[in-house]
């Protein structure tokens, strides 16, 4: 009977939670759920200078916000802990000792200055810079004596000088690297902390990881990991390397060119289900070609053979479109609730629910709502200048004031309900009576009532605002125009 599926992600808590972490986590969790396996979250915090507890907490919060969960981890426990690398240092030390005693690794005493000189001489000679193995054959007893006398040393893996290392990638097929092109990698730093390579392999083995699903940028490191598995005499897991996420210019995604923090997407007002769907599309395609699917659907039908081989452009425009689709699928009450939970101030539930249909087809993010609906807030003074009320052809302020005051009087005398069609008829009648172009009149009226040139449909907005609020705002606009003094 085959081992139960166990997969993992291993983010480093050295900054804001990265969107790439959610991308990798999505595929691991989908694979685990499809195979009835376990999904593990491991924290790689051996970079003591940059790792911080608040960054670790940010990883948990952001991944849960986007809709992902894990079966084992530092915050939920499990049988294979501890799940923080900083709490596993004795384990790495013991395993490094195993490799030293087997002759599969060796202490290296080369100083940073020595390594810099070596690299510069190799580059000058037109060679690829790599460690030349000058400490490779130092007797282990002599090396231990030097360390006991206070010399600093790292531990390097003794990579075979001949032959090649092959591994099978479930997405990309067989990949081979000549051993002569693989450096004698450092596996323990001079401060006693393991490098990524040693900790990664030891943890994956001891935690029973059966399938490693990670980003394509780790392909070049996989032969090093295979050599470590071989050195320990362990069976390596299955490897699958996902498409890299690229900026629009085809460079690797970076915060200099694309938003990479999961927190940014949450604060922007991307729905988590839309972001998860988008991340799925970056590396996967459904058999029926549909682009809109939830995690449950992806997990139920997940097939590694459908993972894309080519790298993917992280297209914010596509994400905006997808988020808009999700927003438009929501019911009025549901969208109103999401707006409230997002933190947008709103006048009252009834007004918000009445206003939501006016913007639902127009917003890309929940953060758009504040700008689109802000004028509904009765206790907020509209922020516009008297000059904003003047049409493009610069009608005289007195003339604009007259037409707005005339409309205010007309609306005040109107005894019917504020039905949009009837309000529009009043507007058209006013424009015709004073020989104004309808576009000019509606723009001046829009700014007087909403404070903005870009708003939801005006007459529908006036219905929601109510007659009294519209009359009061028209009066304010007229007074602004009366006090307007043109600059000379």
C-alpha positions in Angstrom: 0.0 0.0 0.0 1.4 3.4 -1.0 2.1 6.1 1.6 -0.7 8.6 2.2 -0.2 11.9 0.3 1.6 14.5 2.4 2.4 17.9 0.9 3.7 21.2 2.3 4.5 24.8 1.8 7.4 26.4 3.7 7.3 30.2 3.6 9.8 32.5 5.2 8.5 35.1 7.7 10.8 37.9 6.4 8.2 40.4 5.1 4.7 40.9 3.9 2.9 37.6 3.0 3.7 37.0 -0.7 1.0 36.3 -3.3 3.3 33.6 -4.6 2.9 31.8 -1.2 -0.8 31.6 -1.7 -0.3 30.4 -5.3 1.9 27.5 -4.2 -0.3 26.8 -1.2 -3.4 26.6 -3.5 -1.9 23.8 -5.6 -0.6 21.9 -2.6 -4.0 22.0 -0.8 -5.9 21.1 -3.9 -3.6 18.1 -4.5 -4.0 17.0 -0.9 -7.7 17.3 -0.9 -8.1 15.4 -4.2 -6.0 12.6 -2.9 -7.4 12.5 0.7 -4.0 13.6 2.0 -2.5 16.1 4.5 -1.4 19.6 3.8 1.4 21.0 6.1 2.5 24.5 6.7 6.2 24.8 7.8 7.9 28.1 8.7 11.4 28.5 7.4 12.7 31.1 9.9 16.5 30.3 9.9 17.2 33.8 8.6 17.3 35.2 12.1 18.2 38.7 10.9 15.0 39.1 8.9 12.5 36.7 10.4 9.9 38.3 12.7 7.0 36.9 14.7 4.6 39.5 13.2 5.5 38.3 9.7 4.7 34.8 10.7 1.3 35.9 12.0 0.8 37.8 8.8 1.3 34.6 6.8 -1.4 32.8 8.8 -3.8 35.6 8.5 -3.3 36.2 4.8 -3.6 32.6 3.8 -6.7 32.1 5.8 -8.2 35.3 4.4 -7.7 34.0 0.8 -9.5 30.8 1.9 -6.7 28.3 2.5 -6.2 26.0 5.5 -3.7 23.4 6.6 -3.8 20.2 8.6 -0.5 20.6 10.4 1.6 23.6 11.3 3.1 25.8 14.1 -0.3 27.3 15.0 -2.4 24.1 14.7 0.1 21.4 15.9 0.6 18.0 14.5 2.6 14.8 15.0 5.7 15.9 13.0 6.6 19.1 14.8 8.1 21.3 15.7 7.1 23.1 12.5 9.4 26.1 12.8 12.9 25.5 11.6 14.4 27.6 14.3 13.1 25.0 16.8 14.7 22.1 14.9 18.4 23.2 15.0 19.5 20.2 16.9 17.9 17.9 14.3 19.9 19.6 11.5 23.1 19.5 13.5 22.7 15.7 14.1 22.0 15.1 10.4 24.9 17.2 9.3 27.1 15.1 11.6 25.8 11.9 9.9 27.0 13.3 6.5 30.4 14.3 7.9 30.9 10.8 9.4 29.9 9.2 6.2 32.3 11.3 4.2 29.5 12.8 2.2 30.2 16.3 3.6 33.2 18.2 4.8 34.1 21.3 6.8 35.3 24.3 4.7 37.5 27.0 6.3 37.6 29.4 3.4 37.0 33.0 4.5 34.6 35.3 2.6 37.7 37.1 1.3 39.2 33.9 0.0 35.9 33.1 -1.8 35.7 36.6 -3.3 39.3 36.2 -4.7 38.4 32.8 -6.1 35.3 34.1 -7.8 37.1 37.1 -9.3 39.9 35.0 -10.7 37.4 32.5 -12.2 35.4 35.3 -13.8 38.6 36.9 -15.1 39.5 33.6 -16.7 36.1 33.3 -18.3 34.9 30.5 -16.1 31.7 30.0 -14.2 32.3 30.9 -10.6 32.0 28.0 -8.2 33.8 26.7 -5.2 36.9 24.7 -6.2 36.8 22.2 -3.4 40.1 23.2 -1.8 39.0 22.1 1.7 37.4 18.9 0.3 40.2 16.5 1.3 41.1 17.8 4.7 41.1 15.0 7.2 38.0 15.2 9.4 39.9 14.8 12.6 42.2 17.6 11.6 39.2 19.7 10.7 37.6 19.1 14.0 40.8 20.1 15.8 40.9 23.4 13.9 37.2 24.1 14.8 38.0 23.3 18.4 40.8 25.8 18.3 38.3 28.5 17.3 38.4 28.5 13.5 35.2 29.2 11.7 33.9 26.7 9.2 30.9 25.9 7.1 29.9 22.4 6.1 29.7 21.6 2.4 28.1 18.6 0.6 30.7 16.6 -1.2 29.1 16.5 -4.7 30.4 13.7 -7.0 32.9 15.0 -9.6 31.7 12.7 -12.3 28.4 11.5 -13.7 25.0 13.2 -13.6 22.0 13.6 -11.4 18.5 12.9 -12.9 15.1 13.5 -11.5 11.6 13.2 -12.9 9.4 16.3 -12.8 5.7 15.3 -13.0 5.0 18.5 -15.1 8.2 18.9 -17.1 9.5 15.3 -17.5 13.0 14.0 -16.9 15.6 16.7 -16.0 19.3 15.9 -15.9 22.2 18.0 -14.6 25.9 17.1 -14.9 27.5 16.7 -11.5 30.5 18.8 -12.6 28.1 21.7 -12.9 26.8 21.4 -9.3 28.7 23.3 -6.7 29.8 21.8 -3.4 26.9 23.6 -1.7 27.0 24.9 1.8 24.6 22.9 4.0 25.5 24.4 7.4 26.6 28.0 7.8 29.4 29.1 10.1 26.9 30.2 12.8 25.6 26.6 13.0 22.3 27.4 11.2 21.4 25.1 8.3 21.0 26.4 4.8 17.7 26.0 3.0 19.0 22.9 1.2 19.8 20.8 4.2 16.8 21.9 6.3 14.4 21.4 3.4 15.5 17.9 2.7 15.7 16.8 6.3 12.3 18.3 7.1 10.6 16.9 4.1 11.9 13.4 4.9 11.1 13.5 8.6 7.7 15.0 8.0 6.9 12.2 5.5 6.4 14.6 2.5 5.5 12.4 -0.5 5.1 15.1 -3.1 7.0 18.4 -3.4 4.9 20.9 -5.4 6.8 24.2 -5.6 7.7 27.1 -7.9 9.7 26.6 -11.1 12.6 28.7 -9.7 13.5 25.7 -7.5 14.2 23.4 -10.5 17.9 24.3 -10.5 18.2 23.3 -6.8 16.4 20.0 -7.1 19.6 18.0 -8.2 21.3 19.3 -5.1 18.4 18.0 -3.1 18.5 14.6 -4.9 22.2 14.3 -4.0 21.3 15.0 -0.3 18.6 12.3 -0.4 21.2 9.9 -1.9 23.8 10.9 0.7 21.4 10.0 3.5 20.2 6.9 1.8 16.6 8.2 1.6 14.0 7.9 -1.1 13.2 11.2 -2.6 9.6 12.5 -2.9 7.9 13.2 -6.2 8.6 16.6 -7.6 6.3 19.0 -9.5 7.5 22.5 -10.4 4.8 25.0 -11.1 4.9 27.8 -13.7 6.8 30.9 -12.6 4.7 34.0 -12.1 6.0 36.8 -14.3 5.6 40.6 -14.6 4.0 41.9 -17.8 7.6 42.4 -19.1 8.2 38.7 -18.6 10.6 39.2 -15.6 10.0 37.3 -12.5 7.2 38.8 -10.4 8.5 41.4 -8.0 7.1 44.1 -5.8 8.9 46.8 -7.9 6.6 46.0 -10.9 3.5 44.2 -9.5 1.7 44.1 -6.1 3.1 41.0 -4.4 1.7 41.4 -0.9 -1.5 39.5 -0.1 -2.4 42.3 2.2 -2.5 44.7 -0.7 -5.1 42.6 -2.4 -7.2 42.4 0.8 -7.0 46.2 1.3 -7.7 46.9 -2.3 -11.0 45.0 -2.1 -10.3 41.9 -4.1 -12.7 39.1 -3.1 -10.6 36.2 -1.7 -12.5 33.7 -3.8 -11.7 35.8 -6.9 -8.0 35.9 -6.1 -7.9 32.2 -5.4 -9.6 31.6 -8.8 -7.1 33.9 -10.5 -4.2 32.1 -8.9 -5.6 28.8 -10.1 -5.8 30.1 -13.6 -2.2 31.1 -13.6 -1.1 27.5 -13.4 -4.0 25.3 -14.2 -6.8 24.8 -16.7 -10.2 23.0 -16.1 -11.0 20.2 -18.5 -14.1 22.0 -19.8 -12.2 25.3 -20.3 -14.2 27.3 -17.8 -12.4 30.2 -16.2 -14.6 30.7 -13.2 -14.3 28.0 -10.6 -14.0 27.7 -6.8 -11.5 25.8 -4.7 -13.9 22.9 -4.1 -14.3 22.4 -7.9 -10.6 22.7 -8.5 -9.8 20.2 -5.7 -12.4 17.7 -6.8 -11.1 17.6 -10.4 -7.5 18.3 -9.7 -5.1 16.5 -12.1 -1.3 17.3 -12.2 -1.3 16.6 -15.9 -3.4 19.8 -16.4 -0.8 22.0 -14.8 0.7 24.3 -17.3 4.3 23.9 -18.3 4.8 27.5 -19.5 5.3 30.4 -17.2 2.4 32.7 -16.5 2.0 36.5 -16.7 0.5 38.0 -13.5 -2.1 40.1 -15.3 -3.7 42.6 -12.9 -6.2 43.5 -15.6 -7.4 39.9 -15.8 -7.7 39.8 -12.0 -9.8 43.0 -12.1 -12.1 41.5 -14.7 -12.5 38.3 -12.6 -13.1 40.2 -9.4 -15.8 42.2 -11.2 -17.5 39.0 -12.4 -17.6 37.8 -8.8 -18.9 41.1 -7.5 -21.7 41.1 -10.1 -22.8 37.6 -9.2 -23.5 38.6 -5.6 -27.0 39.5 -4.4 -27.7 43.0 -3.2 -27.7 42.1 0.5 -24.6 40.0 0.1 -22.7 42.7 -1.6 -23.9 45.3 0.9 -22.6 43.1 3.7 -19.2 42.7 2.1 -19.0 46.5 1.6 -19.8 47.0 5.3 -17.3 44.3 6.3 -14.7 45.9 4.1 -14.9 49.0 6.3 -16.7 51.4 4.1 -18.8 53.9 6.1 -22.4 54.0 5.0 -25.5 56.0 5.9 -27.8 53.1 6.8 -28.6 49.6 5.6 -31.6 50.7 3.6 -29.7 53.4 1.7 -26.7 51.2 1.1 -28.9 48.4 -0.3 -30.7 50.8 -2.5 -27.4 52.3 -3.8 -25.6 49.0 -4.4 -27.4 48.1 -7.7 -26.3 51.5 -9.1 -22.6 50.7 -8.8 -22.5 46.9 -9.0 -21.9 46.8 -12.7 -19.2 49.5 -12.5 -16.8 48.6 -9.7 -13.7 46.4 -10.0 -12.8 46.5 -6.3 -14.6 47.0 -3.0 -12.3 50.0 -2.5 -14.1 51.7 -5.4 -17.2 51.9 -3.3 -16.2 54.8 -1.1 -15.5 57.0 -4.1 -18.7 55.9 -5.9 -21.1 56.1 -3.0 -19.5 58.8 -0.8 -22.0 61.4 -1.8 -24.8 59.5 -0.2 -23.4 60.3 3.3 -25.7 63.0 4.6 -23.2 64.2 7.2 -20.4 64.7 4.6 -19.9 68.1 3.0 -19.4 67.6 -0.8 -15.9 68.5 -1.8 -16.0 70.6 -4.9 -15.3 74.2 -6.0 -17.7 76.7 -7.6 -15.7 76.5 -10.8 -16.5 72.8 -11.0 -20.2 73.7 -11.5 -19.4 75.6 -14.7 -19.8 73.6 -18.0 -16.8 73.2 -20.3 -17.9 76.2 -22.3 -17.6 78.3 -19.2 -21.0 79.6 -18.8 -21.3 82.6 -16.5 -21.5 81.7 -12.8 -24.6 83.9 -12.5 -26.3 82.0 -15.3 -25.4 78.6 -13.8 -26.7 79.8 -10.4 -30.0 80.9 -12.0 -30.6 77.5 -13.7 -29.8 75.5 -10.6 -32.0 77.8 -8.4 -34.8 77.5 -11.0 -34.6 73.7 -10.8 -34.5 73.8 -7.1 -37.8 75.8 -7.1 -39.3 73.4 -9.7 -38.4 70.3 -7.7 -39.6 71.9 -4.5 -43.0 72.5 -6.1 -43.1 69.0 -7.6 -45.6 66.9 -5.5 -45.0 63.5 -7.1 -42.6 60.7 -5.9 -38.9 61.0 -6.7 -39.3 58.4 -9.5 -36.2 58.5 -11.7 -38.2 58.9 -15.0 -40.2 61.7 -13.5 -37.1 63.5 -12.1 -35.4 63.2 -15.5 -38.5 64.8 -17.1 -38.2 67.7 -14.7 -34.5 68.1 -15.6 -35.2 68.0 -19.3 -38.0 70.5 -19.0 -35.7 72.9 -17.0 -32.9 72.7 -19.6 -35.3 73.3 -22.4 -37.0 76.2 -20.7 -33.7 78.0 -20.1 -32.3 76.9 -23.5 -29.5 74.9 -22.0 -28.0 71.8 -23.6 -29.1 68.8 -21.7 -25.5 67.6 -21.2 -24.4 70.9 -19.7 -27.3 71.1 -17.4 -27.0 67.5 -16.2 -23.3 68.0 -15.5 -23.8 71.1 -13.4 -26.7 69.3 -11.6 -24.6 66.2 -11.0 -21.8 68.1 -9.4 -24.2 70.1 -7.2 -25.9 67.0 -6.0 -23.0 64.5 -5.8 -19.8 66.6 -5.8 -18.4 64.6 -8.7 -18.4 64.3 -12.4 -18.4 60.5 -12.3 -21.3 58.9 -10.3 -24.0 56.3 -10.5 -27.0 57.3 -12.6 -28.0 60.7 -11.5 -31.8 60.5 -11.3 -31.6 57.1 -9.5 -29.2 58.6 -7.1 -31.5 61.6 -6.4 -34.3 59.2 -5.7 -32.2 57.5 -3.0 -30.9 60.7 -1.6 -34.5 62.0 -1.3 -36.0 65.4 -2.1 -34.9 67.2 1.1 -31.2 66.3 0.6 -31.3 67.2 -3.1 -32.9 70.6 -2.3 -30.4 71.4 0.4 -27.5 70.5 -1.8 -28.9 72.7 -4.6 -29.2 75.6 -2.2 -25.5 75.1 -1.2 -24.4 75.1 -4.9 -26.4 78.3 -5.6 -24.7 80.0 -2.6 -21.3 78.9 -3.8 -21.9 80.5 -7.2 -23.2 83.7 -5.7 -20.0 84.1 -3.7 -17.8 83.1 -6.6 -15.3 85.8 -7.6 -13.5 85.1 -10.8 -9.7 85.5 -10.8 -8.5 88.4 -12.9 
